[in-house]
Amino acid sequence: MKTKPRKRNLAQKLVFTGASVALGLSLFTSTSASAEKNERKHQKPSFEFGLISDIQYCDCDTNGVRFYRNSISKLQDATAELNKHDLEFTIQTGDLIDRNRESFDTILPYFNQINSKKYHMLGNHDYDYPNSSSDQTVDILGMKNQYYDFAEDGWRFIVLDTNDMSLYANEPGTPKYQQSEQLYNQLKATGANNAQTWNGGVGPEQMKWLHNVLQKSKKKGEKVVVLGHHPVYPANEHNAWNDADIMRELESAGNVVAYFNGHNHAGNYGENNGIKYVNFHGMLDTADSSAFAVIQAFKDRLEVDGFGRQPDLTIHVENHKEDDDDQHDDENDNHNNDRDDHQNENN
């Protein structure tokens, strides 16, 4: 695995126009940036967590840039690094396997060597085995539900199932399959580039649940990170079918800091209405390097410390107003209750 990318100096990212301005402010800028960097270096995060995208293991021959068997050694290397940190939890953003039921039996023991609490998300490839179903995959991964949420020290993490409305997670002939087929056909008729059979979306029941969790978290003064396997922004062929509806729900809440996802192994990034949309790089698509992250949570930001081809990133909290009265509710009880309630070669 390649060593972690060297962090860039903040001063190197600043661009000034006008020679006189550059000359007059260069010393001030350098000093300010250095002071800010030193101050942040000595700040202690509220907590740290690990994130891995698209491990996508199977005992299959390499196909193009897809090195399926190498996912074991890359996950082992990632685990060794993650276990050096005092992580509250580690989450994988879906597509733990590429195909075949027995792939779970092989890769899960390696993932379970991570010392922190562990959370799973559902990806489209996690259904790529005979007679698969959401309930069966949820049971295999030890999840409490297809979608769920949990709290950590003033932050709320909401894990979506973006396969909820899809042609691979629902039994043909069922009402949900028919609704999914209708949504897919509507997108295809308009020429939408995300009208792909390996994409999916969030159904009405889950969307209502998302709305309610966002409203409750807002009353508690929590900052929110929403996670889903499929991206929703910027526009891309990998996006969830109803990406605009999901974005509308997130952006109307007023306390969502970021949306994290996988699925598009090349990674992506966008900002819209104060929310950072971060598509993490997939672990699968490299022969010997990797892709994963340790993320530090501060009151005013998230610091993404990338390893392998995953770049570093600072995500600032914008337009978030804490409600001190609500924030000091019994968070332990809320945390436990919420968790009890919800816990092809294409991407």
Sine and cosine of phi, psi and omega as CSV:
sin_phi,cos_phi,sin_psi,cos_psi,sin_omega,cos_omega
0.00,0.00,0.69,-0.73,0.02,-1.00
-0.93,0.37,0.46,-0.89,0.05,-1.00
-0.93,0.37,0.36,-0.93,-0.04,-1.00
-0.89,0.45,0.65,-0.76,0.01,-1.00
-0.84,0.54,0.67,-0.74,0.01,-1.00
-0.93,0.37,0.69,-0.72,-0.01,-1.00
-0.92,0.39,0.58,-0.81,0.04,-1.00
-1.00,0.03,0.63,-0.78,0.06,-1.00
-0.92,0.38,0.70,-0.72,-0.03,-1.00
-0.86,0.52,-0.56,0.83,-0.03,-1.00
-0.91,0.42,-0.46,0.89,-0.01,-1.00
-0.95,0.32,-0.30,0.95,-0.04,-1.00
-1.00,0.01,-0.17,0.99,-0.07,-1.00
-1.00,0.04,0.74,-0.68,-0.01,-1.00
-0.85,-0.52,0.78,-0.63,0.01,-1.00
-0.87,-0.50,0.59,-0.81,0.06,-1.00
-0.95,-0.31,0.62,-0.79,0.00,-1.00
0.99,-0.12,0.85,-0.52,-0.07,-1.00
-0.89,0.46,-0.66,0.75,-0.05,-1.00
-0.91,0.41,-0.63,0.78,0.03,-1.00
-0.90,0.43,-0.68,0.74,-0.01,-1.00
-0.89,0.46,-0.69,0.73,-0.02,-1.00
-0.92,0.38,-0.66,0.75,-0.07,-1.00
-0.95,0.31,-0.47,0.88,-0.11,-0.99
-0.94,-0.33,-0.06,1.00,-0.11,-0.99
-0.87,0.49,-0.71,0.70,-0.01,-1.00
-0.91,0.40,-0.68,0.73,0.02,-1.00
-0.88,0.47,-0.69,0.72,-0.02,-1.00
-0.89,0.45,-0.73,0.69,-0.01,-1.00
-0.87,0.49,-0.69,0.72,-0.01,-1.00
-0.91,0.41,-0.69,0.72,-0.02,-1.00
-0.90,0.43,-0.71,0.71,-0.01,-1.00
-0.89,0.45,-0.65,0.76,0.01,-1.00
-0.91,0.42,-0.66,0.75,0.02,-1.00
-0.91,0.42,-0.67,0.74,0.01,-1.00
-0.90,0.44,-0.66,0.75,-0.01,-1.00
-0.90,0.44,-0.69,0.72,0.00,-1.00
-0.91,0.42,-0.64,0.77,0.01,-1.00
-0.89,0.45,-0.71,0.71,-0.01,-1.00
-0.92,0.38,-0.55,0.84,-0.02,-1.00
-0.88,0.48,-0.54,0.84,-0.06,-1.00
-0.99,-0.10,-0.03,1.00,0.08,-1.00
-0.97,0.25,0.61,-0.80,0.04,-1.00
-0.98,-0.20,0.80,-0.61,0.00,-1.00
-0.93,0.36,0.38,-0.92,0.09,-1.00
-0.90,0.43,-0.62,0.79,0.06,-1.00
-0.21,-0.98,0.21,-0.98,0.06,-1.00
-0.81,-0.59,0.47,-0.88,0.12,-0.99
-0.58,-0.82,0.38,-0.92,0.01,-1.00
-0.98,-0.20,0.47,-0.89,0.02,-1.00
-0.60,-0.80,0.75,-0.66,0.04,-1.00
-0.75,-0.66,0.68,-0.73,0.00,-1.00
-0.88,-0.47,0.65,-0.76,0.22,-0.98
0.77,0.64,0.88,0.48,0.11,-0.99
-0.90,0.44,-0.71,0.70,0.23,-0.97
0.78,0.63,0.78,0.63,-0.01,-1.00
-0.97,0.24,0.60,-0.80,0.37,-0.93
-0.37,-0.93,0.37,-0.93,0.04,-1.00
-0.99,0.13,0.95,0.32,-0.12,-0.99
-0.73,-0.68,0.47,-0.88,0.04,-1.00
-0.91,0.41,0.49,-0.87,0.05,-1.00
-0.85,0.52,0.66,-0.75,0.03,-1.00
-0.76,-0.65,0.96,-0.26,-0.05,-1.00
0.90,0.43,-0.86,-0.52,0.00,-1.00
-1.00,-0.09,0.22,0.98,-0.05,-1.00
-0.99,-0.17,0.97,-0.25,-0.09,-1.00
-0.97,-0.23,0.98,0.18,-0.20,-0.98
-0.87,0.49,-0.75,0.66,-0.06,-1.00
-0.93,0.36,-0.47,0.88,-0.02,-1.00
-0.92,0.39,-0.24,0.97,-0.01,-1.00
-0.88,0.47,-0.45,0.89,0.03,-1.00
-0.91,0.42,-0.80,0.61,-0.03,-1.00
-0.91,0.41,-0.59,0.81,0.02,-1.00
-0.92,0.38,-0.62,0.78,0.06,-1.00
-0.93,0.37,-0.59,0.80,0.06,-1.00
-0.89,0.46,-0.69,0.72,0.03,-1.00
-0.90,0.44,-0.68,0.74,0.02,-1.00
-0.89,0.45,-0.66,0.75,0.01,-1.00
-0.88,0.48,-0.67,0.74,0.02,-1.00
-0.86,0.51,-0.65,0.76,0.03,-1.00
-0.95,0.31,-0.72,0.69,-0.03,-1.00
-0.87,0.49,-0.58,0.82,-0.03,-1.00
-0.96,0.28,-0.12,0.99,0.13,-0.99
-0.98,0.20,-0.24,0.97,-0.08,-1.00
-0.96,-0.28,0.47,-0.88,0.05,-1.00
-1.00,0.03,0.98,0.20,-0.12,-0.99
-1.00,0.05,0.65,-0.76,0.12,-0.99
-0.96,0.29,-0.61,0.80,0.02,-1.00
-0.30,-0.95,0.25,-0.97,0.15,-0.99
-0.76,-0.65,0.68,-0.73,-0.01,-1.00
-0.80,-0.60,0.67,-0.74,0.13,-0.99
-0.95,-0.32,0.69,-0.73,-0.23,-0.97
-1.00,-0.01,0.45,0.89,0.07,-1.00
0.98,-0.21,0.28,-0.96,-0.12,-0.99
0.87,0.50,0.80,0.60,0.13,-0.99
-0.89,0.45,-0.56,0.83,0.05,-1.00
-0.87,-0.50,0.23,-0.97,0.13,-0.99
-1.00,-0.10,-0.67,0.74,0.00,-1.00
-0.19,-0.98,0.19,-0.98,0.10,-0.99
0.97,0.24,0.80,-0.60,-0.02,-1.00
-0.84,0.54,-0.63,0.77,-0.06,-1.00
-0.93,0.37,-0.27,0.96,0.05,-1.00
-0.88,0.48,-0.57,0.82,0.07,-1.00
-0.87,0.50,-0.68,0.73,-0.05,-1.00
-0.89,0.46,-0.52,0.86,-0.01,-1.00
-0.99,0.16,-0.74,0.68,-0.18,-0.98
-1.00,0.08,-0.50,0.87,-0.05,-1.00
-0.86,0.52,-0.68,0.74,0.03,-1.00
-0.86,0.51,-0.54,0.84,0.05,-1.00
-0.94,0.34,-0.69,0.73,0.03,-1.00
-0.89,0.45,-0.58,0.81,-0.05,-1.00
-0.96,0.29,-0.11,0.99,0.09,-1.00
-0.98,0.22,-0.16,0.99,0.11,-0.99
-0.93,0.38,0.74,-0.67,-0.17,-0.99
-0.97,0.25,-0.39,0.92,-0.09,-1.00
-0.98,0.20,0.08,-1.00,0.24,-0.97
-0.85,0.53,0.51,-0.86,-0.07,-1.00
-0.79,-0.61,0.70,-0.71,0.03,-1.00
-0.82,-0.57,0.54,-0.84,0.03,-1.00
-0.88,-0.48,0.44,-0.90,0.20,-0.98
-0.83,-0.56,0.38,-0.93,0.00,-1.00
-1.00,-0.05,0.74,-0.67,0.09,-1.00
-0.88,-0.47,0.23,-0.97,-0.07,-1.00
-0.88,0.47,-0.58,0.81,-0.01,-1.00
-0.95,0.30,-0.32,0.95,0.02,-1.00
-0.93,0.36,-0.11,0.99,0.07,-1.00
-0.97,-0.25,0.06,1.00,-0.14,-0.99
-1.00,0.04,0.92,0.39,0.12,-0.99
-0.45,-0.90,0.39,-0.92,-0.11,-0.99
-0.86,0.52,0.68,-0.74,0.06,-1.00
0.84,0.54,0.57,0.82,0.00,-1.00
-0.95,0.30,0.40,-0.92,0.08,-1.00
-0.43,-0.90,0.30,-0.95,0.03,-1.00
-0.87,0.49,-0.71,0.71,-0.03,-1.00
-0.87,0.49,-0.67,0.74,-0.02,-1.00
-0.92,0.39,-0.69,0.72,0.00,-1.00
-0.92,0.39,-0.63,0.78,0.07,-1.00
-0.86,0.51,-0.68,0.74,0.02,-1.00
-0.91,0.41,-0.67,0.74,0.01,-1.00
-0.86,0.51,-0.66,0.75,-0.06,-1.00
-1.00,0.08,-0.10,0.99,0.01,-1.00
0.94,0.33,0.48,0.88,0.02,-1.00
-1.00,0.09,0.45,-0.89,0.05,-1.00
-0.99,0.14,-0.43,0.90,-0.03,-1.00
-0.29,-0.96,0.21,-0.98,0.06,-1.00
-0.90,0.43,-0.57,0.82,0.04,-1.00
-0.69,-0.73,0.50,-0.86,-0.13,-0.99
-0.26,-0.96,0.07,-1.00,0.06,-1.00
-0.56,-0.83,0.33,-0.94,0.06,-1.00
-0.41,-0.91,0.29,-0.96,-0.07,-1.00
-0.88,-0.48,0.54,-0.84,0.11,-0.99
-0.60,-0.80,0.96,-0.28,0.20,-0.98
0.74,0.67,0.85,0.53,0.06,-1.00
1.00,0.04,-0.03,1.00,0.04,-1.00
-0.91,-0.41,0.63,-0.78,0.08,-1.00
-0.93,-0.38,0.79,-0.61,0.04,-1.00
-0.95,-0.32,0.85,-0.53,-0.04,-1.00
-0.91,-0.41,0.89,-0.46,-0.07,-1.00
-0.97,-0.24,0.91,-0.42,-0.03,-1.00
-1.00,-0.04,0.34,-0.94,0.19,-0.98
-0.93,-0.36,0.99,-0.14,-0.03,-1.00
-1.00,0.09,0.17,0.99,0.13,-0.99
-0.98,-0.18,0.01,1.00,-0.08,-1.00
-0.79,0.62,-0.77,0.64,0.09,-1.00
-0.97,-0.23,0.99,-0.16,-0.02,-1.00
-0.38,-0.92,0.18,-0.98,-0.02,-1.00
-1.00,-0.08,-0.02,1.00,-0.01,-1.00
-0.91,-0.42,-0.32,0.95,-0.04,-1.00
-0.99,-0.17,-0.04,1.00,-0.04,-1.00
-0.82,-0.57,0.61,-0.79,-0.02,-1.00
-0.94,0.35,0.79,-0.62,0.05,-1.00
-0.81,0.59,0.67,-0.74,0.01,-1.00
1.00,-0.07,-0.29,0.96,0.03,-1.00
-0.97,0.22,0.38,-0.92,0.02,-1.00
-0.82,0.57,-0.64,0.77,-0.03,-1.00
-0.93,0.38,-0.60,0.80,0.06,-1.00
-0.90,0.44,-0.68,0.73,0.00,-1.00
-0.90,0.44,-0.64,0.77,0.06,-1.00
-0.90,0.43,-0.66,0.76,0.02,-1.00
-0.90,0.44,-0.68,0.74,0.01,-1.00
-0.89,0.45,-0.63,0.77,0.02,-1.00
-0.90,0.43,-0.69,0.72,0.02,-1.00
-0.90,0.44,-0.69,0.72,0.01,-1.00
-0.88,0.47,-0.70,0.71,-0.01,-1.00
-0.91,0.42,-0.59,0.80,0.05,-1.00
-0.89,0.45,-0.69,0.72,0.03,-1.00
-0.90,0.43,-0.69,0.72,-0.03,-1.00
-0.89,0.45,-0.60,0.80,-0.01,-1.00
-0.91,0.42,-0.48,0.88,0.01,-1.00
-1.00,0.03,-0.08,1.00,-0.01,-1.00
0.98,0.20,0.32,0.95,-0.01,-1.00
-0.89,0.46,0.73,-0.68,-0.07,-1.00
-0.96,0.28,-0.23,0.97,0.07,-1.00
-1.00,-0.06,0.19,0.98,0.10,-1.00
-0.98,0.20,0.95,0.31,-0.03,-1.00
-0.87,-0.50,0.60,-0.80,-0.03,-1.00
-0.94,0.34,-0.27,0.96,0.05,-1.00
-1.00,-0.06,0.16,0.99,0.16,-0.99
-0.97,-0.23,0.13,-0.99,0.03,-1.00
-0.41,-0.91,-0.23,-0.97,-0.03,-1.00
-0.44,-0.90,-0.02,-1.00,0.01,-1.00
-0.99,-0.17,0.81,-0.58,-0.04,-1.00
-0.98,0.19,0.20,-0.98,-0.06,-1.00
-0.85,0.53,-0.67,0.74,-0.02,-1.00
-0.90,0.43,-0.69,0.72,0.03,-1.00
-0.92,0.39,-0.60,0.80,0.02,-1.00
-0.89,0.45,-0.64,0.77,0.05,-1.00
-0.90,0.43,-0.67,0.74,0.07,-1.00
-0.87,0.50,-0.71,0.71,0.03,-1.00
-0.85,0.53,-0.73,0.69,0.01,-1.00
-0.84,0.54,-0.71,0.70,-0.05,-1.00
-0.92,0.40,-0.66,0.75,0.02,-1.00
-0.91,0.42,-0.65,0.76,0.03,-1.00
-0.89,0.46,-0.66,0.75,0.00,-1.00
-0.92,0.39,-0.65,0.76,0.03,-1.00
-0.91,0.42,-0.66,0.75,-0.01,-1.00
-0.92,0.39,-0.55,0.83,0.03,-1.00
-0.91,0.42,-0.66,0.75,0.02,-1.00
-0.90,0.43,-0.49,0.87,0.01,-1.00
-0.99,0.11,-0.10,1.00,-0.03,-1.00
0.96,0.28,0.45,0.89,-0.03,-1.00
-1.00,0.05,0.56,-0.83,0.19,-0.98
-1.00,0.04,0.58,-0.81,-0.19,-0.98
-0.84,-0.54,0.70,-0.72,0.23,-0.97
-0.89,-0.46,0.82,-0.57,0.05,-1.00
-0.97,-0.25,0.68,-0.74,-0.01,-1.00
-0.81,-0.59,0.65,-0.76,0.09,-1.00
-0.52,-0.86,0.38,-0.92,0.00,-1.00
-0.93,0.36,-0.71,0.71,-0.05,-1.00
-1.00,0.05,0.61,-0.80,0.11,-0.99
-0.94,0.33,0.32,-0.95,0.09,-1.00
-0.80,-0.60,-0.25,0.97,-0.01,-1.00
-0.32,-0.95,0.58,-0.81,-0.11,0.99
-0.92,0.38,0.11,-0.99,0.01,-1.00
-0.84,0.54,0.73,-0.68,-0.07,-1.00
-0.30,-0.95,0.43,-0.90,-0.01,-1.00
-0.91,0.42,-0.30,0.95,-0.01,-1.00
-1.00,0.04,-0.09,1.00,-0.15,-0.99
-0.92,0.40,0.46,-0.89,0.13,-0.99
-0.83,0.55,0.53,-0.85,-0.05,-1.00
-0.84,0.54,-0.69,0.72,-0.01,-1.00
-0.96,-0.28,0.76,0.65,-0.03,-1.00
-0.84,0.54,-0.65,0.76,-0.03,-1.00
-0.90,0.43,-0.62,0.79,0.02,-1.00
-0.91,0.41,-0.66,0.76,0.02,-1.00
-0.90,0.43,-0.72,0.69,0.03,-1.00
-0.86,0.52,-0.68,0.73,-0.02,-1.00
-0.86,0.51,-0.66,0.75,0.01,-1.00
-0.92,0.39,-0.69,0.73,-0.01,-1.00
-0.91,0.41,-0.70,0.71,-0.12,-0.99
-0.98,0.22,-0.36,0.93,0.04,-1.00
-0.99,0.17,-0.29,0.96,-0.06,-1.00
-0.94,0.34,-0.64,0.77,0.05,-1.00
1.00,0.02,-0.09,1.00,0.00,-1.00
-0.77,-0.63,0.22,0.98,0.04,-1.00
-1.00,0.07,0.85,-0.53,-0.02,-1.00
-1.00,0.05,-0.66,0.75,-0.11,-0.99
-0.42,-0.91,0.40,-0.92,0.16,-0.99
-0.86,-0.52,0.84,-0.54,-0.01,-1.00
-0.94,-0.34,0.64,-0.77,0.02,-1.00
-0.45,-0.90,0.10,-0.99,0.11,-0.99
-0.84,-0.55,-0.79,-0.61,0.12,-0.99
0.97,0.26,-0.82,0.57,0.09,-1.00
-1.00,0.06,0.98,-0.19,-0.17,-0.99
-0.90,0.43,-0.37,0.93,-0.02,-1.00
-0.97,0.24,-0.22,0.98,-0.03,-1.00
0.98,0.18,0.31,-0.95,0.02,-1.00
-0.21,-0.98,0.20,-0.98,-0.01,-1.00
-0.40,-0.92,0.60,-0.80,0.08,-1.00
-0.36,-0.93,0.36,-0.93,0.07,-1.00
-0.78,-0.62,0.67,-0.74,0.03,-1.00
-0.44,-0.90,0.82,-0.57,0.03,-1.00
0.76,0.65,0.71,0.71,0.11,-0.99
1.00,0.09,-0.08,1.00,-0.01,-1.00
-0.97,-0.24,0.71,-0.71,0.07,-1.00
-1.00,-0.07,0.83,-0.56,0.01,-1.00
-0.97,-0.25,0.94,-0.34,-0.13,-0.99
-0.90,-0.43,0.91,-0.42,0.10,-1.00
-1.00,-0.10,0.95,-0.30,-0.03,-1.00
-0.97,0.23,0.55,-0.83,-0.02,-1.00
-0.93,0.38,0.57,-0.82,0.03,-1.00
-0.98,0.20,0.61,-0.79,0.03,-1.00
-0.95,0.32,-0.45,0.89,-0.18,-0.98
-0.90,0.44,-0.65,0.76,-0.37,-0.93
-1.00,0.06,0.56,0.83,0.06,-1.00
-0.63,-0.78,0.52,-0.86,-0.05,-1.00
-0.96,0.28,-0.70,0.72,-0.11,-0.99
-0.71,-0.71,-0.29,0.96,0.08,-1.00
-1.00,0.03,0.02,-1.00,-0.10,-0.99
-0.70,-0.72,-0.19,-0.98,0.06,-1.00
-0.32,-0.95,0.90,-0.43,0.09,-1.00
-0.26,-0.97,0.06,-1.00,-0.09,-1.00
-0.52,-0.85,0.50,-0.87,0.27,-0.96
-0.94,-0.34,0.80,-0.60,-0.09,-1.00
-0.90,-0.43,0.82,-0.57,0.02,-1.00
-0.99,-0.15,0.75,-0.66,0.00,-1.00
-0.97,-0.25,0.87,-0.48,0.12,-0.99
-0.93,-0.36,0.14,-0.99,0.02,-1.00
-0.91,0.42,-0.52,0.85,-0.11,-0.99
-0.93,-0.36,0.03,1.00,-0.08,-1.00
-0.16,-0.99,0.23,-0.97,0.20,-0.98
-0.89,-0.46,0.73,-0.68,0.05,-1.00
-0.95,-0.32,0.93,-0.38,0.02,-1.00
-1.00,0.01,0.92,-0.40,0.02,-1.00
-0.99,-0.17,0.99,-0.16,-0.13,-0.99
-1.00,0.09,0.54,-0.84,0.06,-1.00
-0.84,-0.54,0.49,-0.87,-0.06,-1.00
0.90,0.43,-0.77,-0.63,-0.05,-1.00
-1.00,-0.01,0.08,1.00,0.07,-1.00
-0.99,0.13,0.90,-0.44,-0.05,-1.00
-0.96,0.28,0.37,-0.93,0.13,-0.99
-0.95,0.31,0.41,-0.91,-0.02,-1.00
-0.34,-0.94,0.67,-0.74,0.14,-0.99
-0.95,-0.32,0.81,-0.58,-0.02,-1.00
-0.91,-0.41,0.95,-0.31,-0.02,-1.00
-0.99,0.11,0.58,-0.82,0.10,-1.00
-0.98,0.22,0.82,-0.58,-0.01,-1.00
-0.86,-0.51,0.65,-0.76,0.14,-0.99
0.81,0.58,0.58,0.82,0.03,-1.00
-0.94,-0.33,0.84,-0.54,-0.01,-1.00
-0.93,-0.37,0.86,-0.52,-0.02,-1.00
-0.99,0.17,0.63,-0.77,0.09,-1.00
-0.97,-0.25,0.99,-0.17,-0.13,-0.99
-0.87,0.50,-0.62,0.79,-0.04,-1.00
-0.90,0.43,-0.71,0.71,-0.03,-1.00
-0.96,0.26,-0.52,0.85,-0.11,-0.99
-0.92,0.40,-0.43,0.90,-0.04,-1.00
-1.00,-0.06,0.34,0.94,0.16,-0.99
-0.90,0.44,0.18,-0.98,0.01,-1.00
-0.94,0.33,1.00,-0.02,-0.10,-0.99
-0.93,0.36,-0.48,0.88,0.01,-1.00
-0.91,0.42,-0.68,0.73,0.02,-1.00
-0.91,0.42,-0.69,0.72,0.00,-1.00
-0.88,0.47,-0.65,0.76,-0.01,-1.00
-0.87,0.50,-0.75,0.66,-0.04,-1.00
-0.91,0.41,-0.66,0.75,-0.02,-1.00
-0.91,0.42,-0.69,0.72,-0.03,-1.00
-0.90,0.44,-0.65,0.76,-0.06,-1.00
-0.94,0.34,-0.58,0.81,0.03,-1.00
-0.91,0.41,-0.54,0.84,-0.04,-1.00
-0.95,0.30,-0.59,0.81,-0.17,-0.99
-0.63,-0.78,0.52,0.86,0.04,-1.00
-0.79,0.61,0.00,0.00,0.00,0.00
0.00,0.00,0.68,-0.73,-0.09,-1.00
-0.91,-0.40,0.10,1.00,-0.02,-1.00
-0.99,0.17,0.33,-0.94,-0.07,-1.00
-0.92,0.38,0.00,0.00,0.00,0.00
